[in-house]
Each structure stands twice: as C-alpha cells, then as structure tokens.
C-alpha cells in the first residue's frame, strides 16, 4: 500500500550533483532513505501525514556543478477518501 505522501526528484544528467533533503514537521532537513543519485532519482516517503509543515529542498553539491540541468520534483498526495493530487515543479 502506498503512503500518504511521496516526493520524487529526478534529473537527466548523471553528473548533475543534485540532492533531495526533506523534513517531517518539527524535524531538521535530512537526506531521505531512498536515494540512487547514480540513476538520477531520490524519493521521500511518508506513511501517515502528521499535522504541521513538511519541508523539501533540492540542493546542488560539488565545487563545479554543470551550468544547467533538467530536473523535476514530483509530489504525490494520497487520500484514503478520494483521488490523489500530484504537484510537479521543473527545475533548471
């Protein structure tokens, strides 16, 4: 069964040096458990949504990042009582 929230970051170039950071309410930003930067995908899953604000941050790492990289952050909100909602943000 899918969780209540999933945020997935994907990118097109293996040397993009992108990283997803996420935080539950009242916690610090940290790297999610599901990461595969060599494949261009990282994901943050939440089984049950807690009251409060969830934070997501995309960072570029390394001293010589590429000038631009096509990337997309997709956020899927699941609902037990109805349809899901998907938000997508393209980044460069």
Helices and strands as residue ranges (DSSP letters): E 5-11, E 18-23, E 30-31, E 34-36, G 37-39, E 41-46, E 55-60, E 71-77, E 85-91
